């Protein structure tokens, strides 16, 4: 009886927590931007009538404007110069580089990161993500090899490996990057999107 109750509670937590955490994250972002940008807005333009939500709107406009500026070559160079300074500061460089690498991995402008592949390891296959397949951008000692760089994520977000893999050991995988990453990081517990949709339809 107690085991059944515990299993039901765990199932409830697993169902509710992702929704609650997602809503809380969105709430935190909205409230934080409202507090920071709202305070700044009232100081810069004290004569303008302020209403709740204006800080969040200003924050979104500011982020959009920064995105437009980053399309300019000069702004990108200035930003890169600022990053180089951060990369040489103790402690800050470690934290900032880790966060930057994480966001760079998911940035849509790097087309090679959209390639999900199977890597053959003997009689086994593992899911990986191609991070570099241009020989000219590989270290000089690697350029004469017919290889590419593949990132192999470890389950439950505890790290991963970047391997130089021969091209004949790599096969394309018919999965989106998001689906493959979720599948790999959860050790396959979530299943694929297709299977999840079938299960929801059957349970409806």
MODELLER restraints for C-alpha pairs under 7 A, 6 or more apart:
rsr = mdl.restraints
at = mdl.atoms
rsr.add(forms.Gaussian(group=physical.xy_distance, feature=features.Distance(at['CA:30:A'], at['CA:56:A']), mean=6.11, stdev=0.5))
rsr.add(forms.Gaussian(group=physical.xy_distance, feature=features.Distance(at['CA:33:A'], at['CA:55:A']), mean=6.29, stdev=0.5))
rsr.add(forms.Gaussian(group=physical.xy_distance, feature=features.Distance(at['CA:33:A'], at['CA:56:A']), mean=5.32, stdev=0.5))
rsr.add(forms.Gaussian(group=physical.xy_distance, feature=features.Distance(at['CA:33:A'], at['CA:59:A']), mean=6.14, stdev=0.5))
rsr.add(forms.Gaussian(group=physical.xy_distance, feature=features.Distance(at['CA:34:A'], at['CA:53:A']), mean=6.44, stdev=0.5))
rsr.add(forms.Gaussian(group=physical.xy_distance, feature=features.Distance(at['CA:34:A'], at['CA:55:A']), mean=4.26, stdev=0.5))
rsr.add(forms.Gaussian(group=physical.xy_distance, feature=features.Distance(at['CA:34:A'], at['CA:56:A']), mean=4.78, stdev=0.5))
rsr.add(forms.Gaussian(group=physical.xy_distance, feature=features.Distance(at['CA:35:A'], at['CA:55:A']), mean=6.93, stdev=0.5))
rsr.add(forms.Gaussian(group=physical.xy_distance, feature=features.Distance(at['CA:37:A'], at['CA:55:A']), mean=4.73, stdev=0.5))
rsr.add(forms.Gaussian(group=physical.xy_distance, feature=features.Distance(at['CA:37:A'], at['CA:56:A']), mean=6.93, stdev=0.5))
rsr.add(forms.Gaussian(group=physical.xy_distance, feature=features.Distance(at['CA:37:A'], at['CA:58:A']), mean=6.69, stdev=0.5))
rsr.add(forms.Gaussian(group=physical.xy_distance, feature=features.Distance(at['CA:37:A'], at['CA:59:A']), mean=6.12, stdev=0.5))
rsr.add(forms.Gaussian(group=physical.xy_distance, feature=features.Distance(at['CA:38:A'], at['CA:54:A']), mean=6.73, stdev=0.5))
rsr.add(forms.Gaussian(group=physical.xy_distance, feature=features.Distance(at['CA:38:A'], at['CA:55:A']), mean=4.05, stdev=0.5))
rsr.add(forms.Gaussian(group=physical.xy_distance, feature=features.Distance(at['CA:69:A'], at['CA:75:A']), mean=6.40, stdev=0.5))
rsr.add(forms.Gaussian(group=physical.xy_distance, feature=features.Distance(at['CA:70:A'], at['CA:76:A']), mean=5.58, stdev=0.5))
rsr.add(forms.Gaussian(group=physical.xy_distance, feature=features.Distance(at['CA:86:A'], at['CA:92:A']), mean=6.64, stdev=0.5))
rsr.add(forms.Gaussian(group=physical.xy_distance, feature=features.Distance(at['CA:86:A'], at['CA:93:A']), mean=5.54, stdev=0.5))
rsr.add(forms.Gaussian(group=physical.xy_distance, feature=features.Distance(at['CA:87:A'], at['CA:93:A']), mean=4.39, stdev=0.5))
rsr.add(forms.Gaussian(group=physical.xy_distance, feature=features.Distance(at['CA:105:A'], at['CA:113:A']), mean=6.98, stdev=0.5))
rsr.add(forms.Gaussian(group=physical.xy_distance, feature=features.Distance(at['CA:112:A'], at['CA:130:A']), mean=5.91, stdev=0.5))
rsr.add(forms.Gaussian(group=physical.xy_distance, feature=features.Distance(at['CA:112:A'], at['CA:131:A']), mean=5.79, stdev=0.5))
rsr.add(forms.Gaussian(group=physical.xy_distance, feature=features.Distance(at['CA:112:A'], at['CA:132:A']), mean=6.50, stdev=0.5))
rsr.add(forms.Gaussian(group=physical.xy_distance, feature=features.Distance(at['CA:113:A'], at['CA:129:A']), mean=6.22, stdev=0.5))
rsr.add(forms.Gaussian(group=physical.xy_distance, feature=features.Distance(at['CA:113:A'], at['CA:130:A']), mean=5.75, stdev=0.5))
rsr.add(forms.Gaussian(group=physical.xy_distance, feature=features.Distance(at['CA:113:A'], at['CA:131:A']), mean=5.50, stdev=0.5))
rsr.add(forms.Gaussian(group=physical.xy_distance, feature=features.Distance(at['CA:114:A'], at['CA:177:A']), mean=5.70, stdev=0.5))
rsr.add(forms.Gaussian(group=physical.xy_distance, feature=features.Distance(at['CA:115:A'], at['CA:129:A']), mean=5.88, stdev=0.5))
rsr.add(forms.Gaussian(group=physical.xy_distance, feature=features.Distance(at['CA:115:A'], at['CA:130:A']), mean=5.68, stdev=0.5))
rsr.add(forms.Gaussian(group=physical.xy_distance, feature=features.Distance(at['CA:116:A'], at['CA:128:A']), mean=5.95, stdev=0.5))
rsr.add(forms.Gaussian(group=physical.xy_distance, feature=features.Distance(at['CA:116:A'], at['CA:129:A']), mean=4.84, stdev=0.5))
rsr.add(forms.Gaussian(group=physical.xy_distance, feature=features.Distance(at['CA:116:A'], at['CA:130:A']), mean=6.64, stdev=0.5))
rsr.add(forms.Gaussian(group=physical.xy_distance, feature=features.Distance(at['CA:116:A'], at['CA:172:A']), mean=6.40, stdev=0.5))
rsr.add(forms.Gaussian(group=physical.xy_distance, feature=features.Distance(at['CA:116:A'], at['CA:173:A']), mean=5.42, stdev=0.5))
rsr.add(forms.Gaussian(group=physical.xy_distance, feature=features.Distance(at['CA:116:A'], at['CA:175:A']), mean=6.54, stdev=0.5))
rsr.add(forms.Gaussian(group=physical.xy_distance, feature=features.Distance(at['CA:116:A'], at['CA:176:A']), mean=6.99, stdev=0.5))
rsr.add(forms.Gaussian(group=physical.xy_distance, feature=features.Distance(at['CA:116:A'], at['CA:177:A']), mean=6.15, stdev=0.5))
rsr.add(forms.Gaussian(group=physical.xy_distance, feature=features.Distance(at['CA:117:A'], at['CA:127:A']), mean=5.91, stdev=0.5))
rsr.add(forms.Gaussian(group=physical.xy_distance, feature=features.Distance(at['CA:117:A'], at['CA:128:A']), mean=5.31, stdev=0.5))
rsr.add(forms.Gaussian(group=physical.xy_distance, feature=features.Distance(at['CA:117:A'], at['CA:129:A']), mean=6.05, stdev=0.5))
rsr.add(forms.Gaussian(group=physical.xy_distance, feature=features.Distance(at['CA:117:A'], at['CA:170:A']), mean=6.40, stdev=0.5))
rsr.add(forms.Gaussian(group=physical.xy_distance, feature=features.Distance(at['CA:117:A'], at['CA:171:A']), mean=5.48, stdev=0.5))
rsr.add(forms.Gaussian(group=physical.xy_distance, feature=features.Distance(at['CA:117:A'], at['CA:172:A']), mean=4.43, stdev=0.5))
rsr.add(forms.Gaussian(group=physical.xy_distance, feature=features.Distance(at['CA:117:A'], at['CA:173:A']), mean=4.60, stdev=0.5))
rsr.add(forms.Gaussian(group=physical.xy_distance, feature=features.Distance(at['CA:118:A'], at['CA:125:A']), mean=5.87, stdev=0.5))
rsr.add(forms.Gaussian(group=physical.xy_distance, feature=features.Distance(at['CA:118:A'], at['CA:126:A']), mean=5.48, stdev=0.5))
rsr.add(forms.Gaussian(group=physical.xy_distance, feature=features.Distance(at['CA:118:A'], at['CA:127:A']), mean=4.87, stdev=0.5))
rsr.add(forms.Gaussian(group=physical.xy_distance, feature=features.Distance(at['CA:118:A'], at['CA:128:A']), mean=6.07, stdev=0.5))
rsr.add(forms.Gaussian(group=physical.xy_distance, feature=features.Distance(at['CA:118:A'], at['CA:170:A']), mean=5.71, stdev=0.5))
rsr.add(forms.Gaussian(group=physical.xy_distance, feature=features.Distance(at['CA:118:A'], at['CA:171:A']), mean=5.09, stdev=0.5))
rsr.add(forms.Gaussian(group=physical.xy_distance, feature=features.Distance(at['CA:118:A'], at['CA:172:A']), mean=6.15, stdev=0.5))
rsr.add(forms.Gaussian(group=physical.xy_distance, feature=features.Distance(at['CA:118:A'], at['CA:173:A']), mean=5.94, stdev=0.5))
rsr.add(forms.Gaussian(group=physical.xy_distance, feature=features.Distance(at['CA:119:A'], at['CA:125:A']), mean=5.36, stdev=0.5))
rsr.add(forms.Gaussian(group=physical.xy_distance, feature=features.Distance(at['CA:119:A'], at['CA:126:A']), mean=5.30, stdev=0.5))
rsr.add(forms.Gaussian(group=physical.xy_distance, feature=features.Distance(at['CA:119:A'], at['CA:127:A']), mean=6.42, stdev=0.5))
rsr.add(forms.Gaussian(group=physical.xy_distance, feature=features.Distance(at['CA:119:A'], at['CA:128:A']), mean=6.62, stdev=0.5))
rsr.add(forms.Gaussian(group=physical.xy_distance, feature=features.Distance(at['CA:119:A'], at['CA:169:A']), mean=5.85, stdev=0.5))
rsr.add(forms.Gaussian(group=physical.xy_distance, feature=features.Distance(at['CA:119:A'], at['CA:170:A']), mean=4.79, stdev=0.5))
rsr.add(forms.Gaussian(group=physical.xy_distance, feature=features.Distance(at['CA:119:A'], at['CA:171:A']), mean=6.59, stdev=0.5))
rsr.add(forms.Gaussian(group=physical.xy_distance, feature=features.Distance(at['CA:120:A'], at['CA:126:A']), mean=6.75, stdev=0.5))
rsr.add(forms.Gaussian(group=physical.xy_distance, feature=features.Distance(at['CA:120:A'], at['CA:169:A']), mean=5.30, stdev=0.5))
rsr.add(forms.Gaussian(group=physical.xy_distance, feature=features.Distance(at['CA:120:A'], at['CA:170:A']), mean=6.46, stdev=0.5))
rsr.add(forms.Gaussian(group=physical.xy_distance, feature=features.Distance(at['CA:127:A'], at['CA:152:A']), mean=6.60, stdev=0.5))
rsr.add(forms.Gaussian(group=physical.xy_distance, feature=features.Distance(at['CA:128:A'], at['CA:150:A']), mean=5.95, stdev=0.5))
rsr.add(forms.Gaussian(group=physical.xy_distance, feature=features.Distance(at['CA:128:A'], at['CA:151:A']), mean=5.41, stdev=0.5))
rsr.add(forms.Gaussian(group=physical.xy_distance, feature=features.Distance(at['CA:128:A'], at['CA:152:A']), mean=4.59, stdev=0.5))
rsr.add(forms.Gaussian(group=physical.xy_distance, feature=features.Distance(at['CA:128:A'], at['CA:153:A']), mean=6.91, stdev=0.5))
rsr.add(forms.Gaussian(group=physical.xy_distance, feature=features.Distance(at['CA:129:A'], at['CA:150:A']), mean=5.35, stdev=0.5))
rsr.add(forms.Gaussian(group=physical.xy_distance, feature=features.Distance(at['CA:129:A'], at['CA:151:A']), mean=5.09, stdev=0.5))
rsr.add(forms.Gaussian(group=physical.xy_distance, feature=features.Distance(at['CA:129:A'], at['CA:152:A']), mean=6.62, stdev=0.5))
rsr.add(forms.Gaussian(group=physical.xy_distance, feature=features.Distance(at['CA:130:A'], at['CA:149:A']), mean=5.94, stdev=0.5))
rsr.add(forms.Gaussian(group=physical.xy_distance, feature=features.Distance(at['CA:130:A'], at['CA:150:A']), mean=4.42, stdev=0.5))
rsr.add(forms.Gaussian(group=physical.xy_distance, feature=features.Distance(at['CA:130:A'], at['CA:151:A']), mean=6.30, stdev=0.5))
rsr.add(forms.Gaussian(group=physical.xy_distance, feature=features.Distance(at['CA:131:A'], at['CA:149:A']), mean=5.60, stdev=0.5))
rsr.add(forms.Gaussian(group=physical.xy_distance, feature=features.Distance(at['CA:131:A'], at['CA:150:A']), mean=5.61, stdev=0.5))
rsr.add(forms.Gaussian(group=physical.xy_distance, feature=features.Distance(at['CA:131:A'], at['CA:151:A']), mean=6.52, stdev=0.5))
rsr.add(forms.Gaussian(group=physical.xy_distance, feature=features.Distance(at['CA:132:A'], at['CA:148:A']), mean=5.93, stdev=0.5))
rsr.add(forms.Gaussian(group=physical.xy_distance, feature=features.Distance(at['CA:132:A'], at['CA:149:A']), mean=5.06, stdev=0.5))
rsr.add(forms.Gaussian(group=physical.xy_distance, feature=features.Distance(at['CA:133:A'], at['CA:148:A']), mean=4.65, stdev=0.5))
rsr.add(forms.Gaussian(group=physical.xy_distance, feature=features.Distance(at['CA:133:A'], at['CA:149:A']), mean=6.36, stdev=0.5))
rsr.add(forms.Gaussian(group=physical.xy_distance, feature=features.Distance(at['CA:135:A'], at['CA:143:A']), mean=5.06, stdev=0.5))
rsr.add(forms.Gaussian(group=physical.xy_distance, feature=features.Distance(at['CA:136:A'], at['CA:143:A']), mean=6.60, stdev=0.5))
rsr.add(forms.Gaussian(group=physical.xy_distance, feature=features.Distance(at['CA:146:A'], at['CA:166:A']), mean=5.92, stdev=0.5))
rsr.add(forms.Gaussian(group=physical.xy_distance, feature=features.Distance(at['CA:146:A'], at['CA:167:A']), mean=6.25, stdev=0.5))
rsr.add(forms.Gaussian(group=physical.xy_distance, feature=features.Distance(at['CA:147:A'], at['CA:164:A']), mean=6.15, stdev=0.5))
rsr.add(forms.Gaussian(group=physical.xy_distance, feature=features.Distance(at['CA:147:A'], at['CA:165:A']), mean=5.25, stdev=0.5))
rsr.add(forms.Gaussian(group=physical.xy_distance, feature=features.Distance(at['CA:147:A'], at['CA:166:A']), mean=4.18, stdev=0.5))
rsr.add(forms.Gaussian(group=physical.xy_distance, feature=features.Distance(at['CA:147:A'], at['CA:167:A']), mean=5.23, stdev=0.5))
rsr.add(forms.Gaussian(group=physical.xy_distance, feature=features.Distance(at['CA:148:A'], at['CA:164:A']), mean=5.60, stdev=0.5))
rsr.add(forms.Gaussian(group=physical.xy_distance, feature=features.Distance(at['CA:148:A'], at['CA:165:A']), mean=5.51, stdev=0.5))
rsr.add(forms.Gaussian(group=physical.xy_distance, feature=features.Distance(at['CA:148:A'], at['CA:166:A']), mean=6.51, stdev=0.5))
rsr.add(forms.Gaussian(group=physical.xy_distance, feature=features.Distance(at['CA:148:A'], at['CA:167:A']), mean=6.54, stdev=0.5))
rsr.add(forms.Gaussian(group=physical.xy_distance, feature=features.Distance(at['CA:149:A'], at['CA:162:A']), mean=6.57, stdev=0.5))
rsr.add(forms.Gaussian(group=physical.xy_distance, feature=features.Distance(at['CA:149:A'], at['CA:163:A']), mean=5.60, stdev=0.5))
rsr.add(forms.Gaussian(group=physical.xy_distance, feature=features.Distance(at['CA:149:A'], at['CA:164:A']), mean=4.66, stdev=0.5))
rsr.add(forms.Gaussian(group=physical.xy_distance, feature=features.Distance(at['CA:149:A'], at['CA:165:A']), mean=6.19, stdev=0.5))
rsr.add(forms.Gaussian(group=physical.xy_distance, feature=features.Distance(at['CA:150:A'], at['CA:162:A']), mean=5.57, stdev=0.5))
rsr.add(forms.Gaussian(group=physical.xy_distance, feature=features.Distance(at['CA:150:A'], at['CA:163:A']), mean=5.32, stdev=0.5))
rsr.add(forms.Gaussian(group=physical.xy_distance, feature=features.Distance(at['CA:150:A'], at['CA:164:A']), mean=6.48, stdev=0.5))
rsr.add(forms.Gaussian(group=physical.xy_distance, feature=features.Distance(at['CA:150:A'], at['CA:165:A']), mean=6.76, stdev=0.5))
rsr.add(forms.Gaussian(group=physical.xy_distance, feature=features.Distance(at['CA:151:A'], at['CA:160:A']), mean=6.96, stdev=0.5))
rsr.add(forms.Gaussian(group=physical.xy_distance, feature=features.Distance(at['CA:151:A'], at['CA:161:A']), mean=5.67, stdev=0.5))
rsr.add(forms.Gaussian(group=physical.xy_distance, feature=features.Distance(at['CA:151:A'], at['CA:162:A']), mean=4.34, stdev=0.5))
rsr.add(forms.Gaussian(group=physical.xy_distance, feature=features.Distance(at['CA:151:A'], at['CA:163:A']), mean=6.35, stdev=0.5))
rsr.add(forms.Gaussian(group=physical.xy_distance, feature=features.Distance(at['CA:152:A'], at['CA:160:A']), mean=5.44, stdev=0.5))
rsr.add(forms.Gaussian(group=physical.xy_distance, feature=features.Distance(at['CA:152:A'], at['CA:161:A']), mean=5.10, stdev=0.5))
rsr.add(forms.Gaussian(group=physical.xy_distance, feature=features.Distance(at['CA:152:A'], at['CA:162:A']), mean=6.20, stdev=0.5))
rsr.add(forms.Gaussian(group=physical.xy_distance, feature=features.Distance(at['CA:153:A'], at['CA:159:A']), mean=6.29, stdev=0.5))
rsr.add(forms.Gaussian(group=physical.xy_distance, feature=features.Distance(at['CA:153:A'], at['CA:160:A']), mean=4.19, stdev=0.5))
rsr.add(forms.Gaussian(group=physical.xy_distance, feature=features.Distance(at['CA:153:A'], at['CA:161:A']), mean=6.50, stdev=0.5))
rsr.add(forms.Gaussian(group=physical.xy_distance, feature=features.Distance(at['CA:153:A'], at['CA:184:A']), mean=6.75, stdev=0.5))
rsr.add(forms.Gaussian(group=physical.xy_distance, feature=features.Distance(at['CA:153:A'], at['CA:185:A']), mean=6.89, stdev=0.5))
rsr.add(forms.Gaussian(group=physical.xy_distance, feature=features.Distance(at['CA:154:A'], at['CA:160:A']), mean=4.82, stdev=0.5))
rsr.add(forms.Gaussian(group=physical.xy_distance, feature=features.Distance(at['CA:154:A'], at['CA:185:A']), mean=6.24, stdev=0.5))
rsr.add(forms.Gaussian(group=physical.xy_distance, feature=features.Distance(at['CA:155:A'], at['CA:184:A']), mean=5.84, stdev=0.5))
rsr.add(forms.Gaussian(group=physical.xy_distance, feature=features.Distance(at['CA:155:A'], at['CA:185:A']), mean=4.07, stdev=0.5))
rsr.add(forms.Gaussian(group=physical.xy_distance, feature=features.Distance(at['CA:155:A'], at['CA:186:A']), mean=5.64, stdev=0.5))
rsr.add(forms.Gaussian(group=physical.xy_distance, feature=features.Distance(at['CA:155:A'], at['CA:187:A']), mean=5.30, stdev=0.5))
rsr.add(forms.Gaussian(group=physical.xy_distance, feature=features.Distance(at['CA:156:A'], at['CA:185:A']), mean=4.88, stdev=0.5))
rsr.add(forms.Gaussian(group=physical.xy_distance, feature=features.Distance(at['CA:156:A'], at['CA:186:A']), mean=5.55, stdev=0.5))
rsr.add(forms.Gaussian(group=physical.xy_distance, feature=features.Distance(at['CA:157:A'], at['CA:185:A']), mean=5.77, stdev=0.5))
rsr.add(forms.Gaussian(group=physical.xy_distance, feature=features.Distance(at['CA:179:A'], at['CA:192:A']), mean=6.83, stdev=0.5))
rsr.add(forms.Gaussian(group=physical.xy_distance, feature=features.Distance(at['CA:179:A'], at['CA:193:A']), mean=6.92, stdev=0.5))
rsr.add(forms.Gaussian(group=physical.xy_distance, feature=features.Distance(at['CA:183:A'], at['CA:190:A']), mean=6.27, stdev=0.5))
rsr.add(forms.Gaussian(group=physical.xy_distance, feature=features.Distance(at['CA:183:A'], at['CA:191:A']), mean=6.32, stdev=0.5))
rsr.add(forms.Gaussian(group=physical.xy_distance, feature=features.Distance(at['CA:183:A'], at['CA:192:A']), mean=6.84, stdev=0.5))
